[in-house]
Amino acid sequence: MPLVSMKRMLLHALDGGYAVGQFNLNNLEFTQAILLAAQEEQAPVILGVSEAYIPYMGGLDCISGIVRSLIGHYGISVPVALHLDHGTSFDLCVRALHAGFTSVMIDASHQPLERNIDVTRRVVQTAHALGATVEAELGRITGREDDLVVEEAESRYAVPEQCARLARATGIDCLAPALGSVHGPYRGQPRLGFARMEEIRRLTGLPLVLHGGSGLPDEEIERAIAHGTCKINVNTDNQTAFTATVRQFLNDHPGTYDPRDYFVPAREAIKAAVKAKIGRFGCAGKAGGSVT
């Protein structure tokens, strides 16, 4: 199946009361594992690429080519979207779209609201002309690099009225409001703003996106889905599974030198972690209704 946009799969998830996972690509093995896990679970899937990993993986065209080649090689038949995660500029989003990405996130959340609206609107106009979807962000989703504990994130929550204004003025397809989740490992107990999440969903009418899905308790995920969250981003859990497996294998087999010896079990660890998240998000077996 060719790559598709996120729009159909997210709207279907909204109607069905589940969420689609975005799992970030870090290398070839991550890409293989995520695609195979989605195929085995018959689940739609979103492959996320963060800006920092673009040069590491050989550039946008290389990433797009790897994904397309693997889809053909493995006979992947479930819906797959290739998504730019946290694109920081209009230019980067356009380059990703021209490289064959079917979805982009423009993250102008650090900009004043009017600037965020202006940049996001321009990205939407270009992406929609190419049949791609756009995700935007309001508030600030913090992370390990910010050196903030979870409890401090509440001061950075998205304002519902500003979310509604952004949605109306730009025509975005989904929204990632900052509501207490963080990138990377959590320091302390997560405190998601569910009341505000429900209000944002009501005011915007959009599918919502939850960044920082790694490490969230099941009950938090279930409540987020019940409040209109249809896309949940996961990376840290997969990175942890991969690294722990490689570390253990090399500790147990100090004489090994063939990367396949430790990358294959590490790939299987990612696949198992992705399949577990797919089940937790409720999207296993949902591939048939998510085709664009």
MARLO-102728 format. One record per residue: residue in one letter; x, y, z of N, C-alpha, C in turn. Coordinates in pm, whole numbers, plus 50000, padded with zeros to 5 digits. Layout:
<recs>
AXYZXYZXYZ;...
</recs>
This chain:
<recs>
M500834988150000500005000050000500885012550000;P500565022449917501345034849919501115042550049;L502035051650079501875060150196500615068450185;V499965070850300498725078650303498885090150401;S497965099550396497955110450493497355105550624;M497485113650728496945109750859495455112450872;K494895120950788493575126350815492525115550831;R492445106450734491425096050740491595087350863;M492845083450893493045074451006492705081251139;L492965094251151492655101051276491165103351293;L490475106751186489025108451193488345095251225;H488835084551167488275071451197488535067751343;A489715071151393490035068451534489135076551626;L488845088951589487965097251669486575091051678;D486085086251564484765079751563484775066651640;G485915059451635485975046251696486435046051839;G486835057451893487255057952033488585051252061;Y489545052651969490885047351992491895057551942;A493165054251953494215063251906495185055751816;V495775062951723496805057451635498165061351690;G499095052151693500415054951746501335061251642;Q502065071551684503195076351605504445071151673;F505235063551598506475057951649507635063551568;N508595069351636509665076451567510715067051508;L511215071051391512275063651324513625068851371;N514495059651413515835063251456516925056951369;N516595045951305517525039551212516735028951133;L517425020851056516775010650974515985000851059;E516594996251168515934986051251514644991251313;F514615003751355513385009651407512305009551299;T512665013351179511695013951069511145000051040;Q512024990251031511584976551007510624971751117;A511024973851241510244968751354508854974951360;I508774987951338507484994951348506544990351237;L507054989551116506224985051004505734970751025;L506624961951067506234947951086505254946351202;A505444954051308504514953351420503114957751377;A503024968751302501724973551256501074963451164;Q501864957251076501304947350983500764935251060;E501524930551155501094918851232499864921751316;E499744934051363498584937851443497444943351358;Q497654944551227496664950251136496164963751187;A497144972251215496854985451271497404996451180;P496685007451165497275019151098498435024251183;V499395030651118500565035151194501115047851132;I501695056251218502335068651175503815067651208;L504655069451106506105069351124506565083651141;G507095086951257507525100551285509025102151266;V509415113651213510835116851195511085130451257;S511895130951362512215143751425513315150651347;E513355163851357514295171751278515745167651305;A516065164551429517445161051463517905148251396;Y516975139451362517345126551302517425127151150;I517025138151089517055139050942518475137550889;P519455145250936520815143250885521405129850926;Y521065125151045521595112251092521165100951000;M519935101650948519415090950863519615093650714;G520405103650681520775105550542519935115250464;G519075123050531518275133050463516855128450436;L516025138050403514585135350384514315125550271;D515005127050157514785118050045515195103750080;C516285102350152516745089150193515735082450286;I515245090050382514255084550476512995080050402;S512495088850315511305085450238511545073050152;G512725072150093513045060550010513125047750091;I513725048350209513815036550295512425031550331;V511565040850373510215036850413509455030450297;R509495036650182508795031250066509365017750023;S510675016350027511295003749989510904992550086;L510884995450214510524985250312509054981350301;I508194991050272506784987850253506634977850139;G507354980050030507304970649918507964957449951;H509114957850017509864945750048509074936350138;Y508414941850240507674933650335506204931650296;G505774938050188504374936650149503424942750252;I503794954350306502974960950408501664965650345;S500544961450402499234964750346498414973750436;V498894976550558498144985350648498444999950612;P497555009250647497825023450619499035028650696;V499935035150626501145040750686501265055450645;A501425064250742501695078350716503135081450755;L503805089350674505175093750704505095108450745;H505475111150870505175123950933506435130950982;L506605143650947507655151951003507245156451142;D508025152951242507685156051382508415168751424;H507675178551475508255191151525509085198451420;G508515200251303509175208551203509215222951252;T510375229251248510515242451308510405253951209;S510215250851080510135261650983509255257750865;F508745267850797507975265650675508825258450571;D510075262550558510955256650457511165241750481;L511405237750605511615223650635510355215550604;C509195220850640507955213750612507755211650462;V508045222050385507885220950240508875210850182;R510105210850231511085201250182510665186950215;A510075184950332509585171550368508435167350276;L507545176450249506425173350160506915169550020;H507875176949970508405174049836509235161249834;A509715156949951510435144249960509485132449970;G508185135149980507205124349985506595121750120;F506865130250220506185128850348504705132150327;T503845124550392502415126350372501765134450484;S502585138950578502065146850690503225154650751;V502935166550801503975174350867503405180950991;M504275182551089503935190651206504745203451198;I504065214751198504745227451209504655231751356;D505785232651420505825236251561506345250551576;A505415259851575505745273951600505255278051738;S505205268351831504645270951964505515280452046;H506775281952010507635291252081507465305552032;Q506715307251924506475320351867505215326751927;P505075339951919503805346151958502655340351875;L501455340951929500305334551865500125338951721;E500225351851694500005356651558501045350951462;R502275349951507503325344051423503055329151402;N502635322451506502285308151496501185306351391;I500165314551398499045313651303499535316151160;D500365326251142500825329651008501645318450945;V502615313151019503455302450965502625289850942;T501775286551037500965274551026500025275250907;R499415286850885498505288450771499225285850639;R500435290950627501205288850503501545274150483;V501885267150589502175252950578500925245250537;V499785248650597498525242050563498185243850416;Q498325255850365498005258350224498845249650132;T500135248450161501015240250078500715225450094;A500565220950217500345206650243499025201950184;H497965209550203496675205350152496655204949999;A497415213749937497505213349791498165200449743;L498965194249829499655181749795498965169549856;G497805171649918497065160549977497605155650109;A498405163850176499005159950303498295166750420;T498505161750539497875167150659498875175250741;V498335183750829499175192550910498755191751057;E499755190251142499595190851287500265203551336;A499665210251433500255222151493500275220551644;E500995229651711501135228851856500885242451919;L500275242252037500135254252119500515250952262;G501035260952333501615258452464503025253252443;R503615248052547504975242752533505045229052596;I505295218852511505495205252558506955204052597;T507195202752727508555203252777509215189552764;G510435188552813511155175952804512425176352883;R513185165752865514415164152941515365175952921;E515365181252795516295192152768515905205052840;D514675205752887514225217852956514555217553104;D514945205853157515295204353298514155208753388;L512935204553350511755207753430511155195053486;V510695195353610509935184153663508515185053607;V507785173853612506455173353550505525183853607;E505605186053740504665195153802504805209453748;E505975213053696506175226453645505525228753509;A505115217653443504605218853306503255225753300;E502515226053412501165231753408501185246453367;S502225253553401502295267753364502415269553213;R502675258753141502865259452997501685253352922;Y500585250852991499395245152927498885254352816;A498355248152711497715255752604496435262252655;V496125274052602494915281352638493815277452539;P492675272252586491635267352495491195277452390;E490985289952431490525300052335491555302552225;Q492835301952260493875303652159493925291552065;C493675279852119493605267852035492485269051932;A491335273751977490195275451886490525285751778;R491185296351817491555306651719492545301151617;L493535293751663494515287751572493835278251474;A492925270051524492235260551438491415267651331;R490675277951372489825285151276490635292551171;A491745298451214492515307151125493415299551028;T493685286851055494685279750975494145267950897;G493115261250946492615249350880493435236950906;I494155236451018494945224651053494045212351068;D494685200651057493945187951062493925181851201;C494905184851283494945179851421495815189351502;L495655188551634496295198151722496955191151840;A498185195351870498905190351987498965201352092;P497975202052182498025212152288498895207352403;A499705216152457500525212452572499625211352694;L499565199452752498655197152864499295188652973;G500625189652986501285183053098502145171153062;S502085166452937502975155552898504345161452864;V505385152952864506735157652836507425148052741;H508455153152673509305144652592510355138252682;G510685125652653511705118952733511125113352862;P511995108552950511525102553075510825112753165;Y509785108253235509085116853329509845117653461;R509825129553518510375131653652509205134653744;G508735124353813507545126153895506315120553825;Q505165122153887503915116753836503325126053729;P503025120653610502395129153507501065134753555;R500805147253519499535153753554498965159953428;L498195152253355497595157253232496355165553265;G496165176253191495035185153214493805180653138;F493095171153192491975165053119490805174553100;A490525182853198489415192353182489705201953067;R490935206753063491305215752955491355208352821;M491775195852823491775187652702490365186452645;E489415183752732488025182452688487505195652630;E487865206852693487415219752643488035223052508;I489295219952491489965222552363489355214152252;R489075201852283488425193052184487055198752144;R486295203652243484965209052215485045221852133;L486005230552166486095243352098486665242251956;T487575232851935488235231751804487565221751711;G486965211351767486395200651685487445191951620;L488715193251660489805186151595490225173551671;P490765163651600491455152751670492655158551744;L492885154051866493985159151947495155149351946;V496345154751968497585147051967498235147952104;L498705136652153499395136252282500855132652258;H501735142352280503175139652272503635134152407;G504755127152406505285121752531504475109952581;G504095100852488503285089252527504055078452600;S505385078952597506185069052669506065071352819;G505855060652892505845061553037504545065853100;L503535069153019502245073053076501495060753127;P500875061453244500075050253294498895047353202;D498445034853201497345030853113496105039353136;E495815042453261494595050053290494665064253232;E495875070053227496035083253168495795082553017;I496295072152954496095070252811494615068352780;E493945060152859492525057652837491705070352852;R492015078352953491275090952973491555100752859;A492795101152812493125110152702492345106352577;I492275093452547491515088852430490045092252445;A489515090452565488115093752589487825108552572;H488845117052583488675131452569489075136452429;G489165127552333489385131652194490805130852144;T491715124552220493075122552172493095110652077;C493535112951953493485102651849494865098751797;K495895105851841497275102751799498165104051922;I498925093551949499815093652065501225090552018;N502155099352054503535098252008504385090352107;V505175081052053506025072452137507405071752074;N508425073852157509805071952110510695066652222;T510655072952338511575069352446511455054752485;D510245049452495510085035352531510765026152431;N510655029352302511295021152200512815022352205;Q513285034552226514735036552237515295028752357;T514555029052467514995022052588515045006952564;A514015001552498513974987152470515134983152379;F515394991252278516484988552183517834988452255;T518094999052330519395000652395519624990052501;A518594986952578518744976752683519064963152623;T518444960052510518694947152446520124946352392;V520584956952327521954957152276522944956152391;R522694963852496523614963852611523704949952673;Q522554943452690522534930152751523234919952662;F522974920752531523594911152440525114912552440;L525604924752433527054926852432527694922952565;N526974924652673527464920352804527574905152811;D526564898352751526554883652754527464877452648;H527734884952542528544879652431529644889652397;P530624891252481531654901652460532494899452335;G532494887352280533304884752162532604887352030;T531334891352035530594893251909531114905551835;Y531034904851701531464916351619530524919051503;D529604909851474528644911651365527444919551418;P527184931651365526064939651416524724932451410;R524564923251316523284915951308523004907951434;D524064903551500523874895251619523094902651727;Y523334915851741522634923251845521534932351791;F521614936151662520554944551606519264936651582;V519374923851547518164915951523517344914451652;P517944910051764517134909551887516664923351933;A517464933851907517024947351943515814951351859;R515824947751732514674950551646513424943251697;E513594930851742512474923351797511944929851925;A512834935752003512404942552126511554954752092;I511964962251990511154973651947509794968851897;K509804958451818508544953351762507574949351874;A508094942651976507254938752089506714951052162;A507554961352179507114973552247506044980752167;V506214981252034505224987951949503904980251952;K503964967151945502734959151948501984961152080;A502734962352189502094964852318501384978252319;K502014988452262501395001752256500165001652164;I500264994752053499114993851961497914987852035;G498154977452112497064971552190496524981052294;R497424988552359497014998052462496205009552404;F496525013452282495825024652218494505020252155;G494265007252146493005002152093492915001951942;C494055002751871493985003651725494324990651654;A494564979851727494804966951663493554962951585;G493754958051464492644953651380491864964951314;K492364977251324491634988851271492144993251134;A493014985651071493614989950946492584992050835;G491574983750831490604984250721489814997050712;G489575003550823488765015850821489565028550811;S490895027250795491745039150800492385042450667;V491925036050560492515038450430492015051650374;T492925059550318492555072350261491825070550129;
</recs>
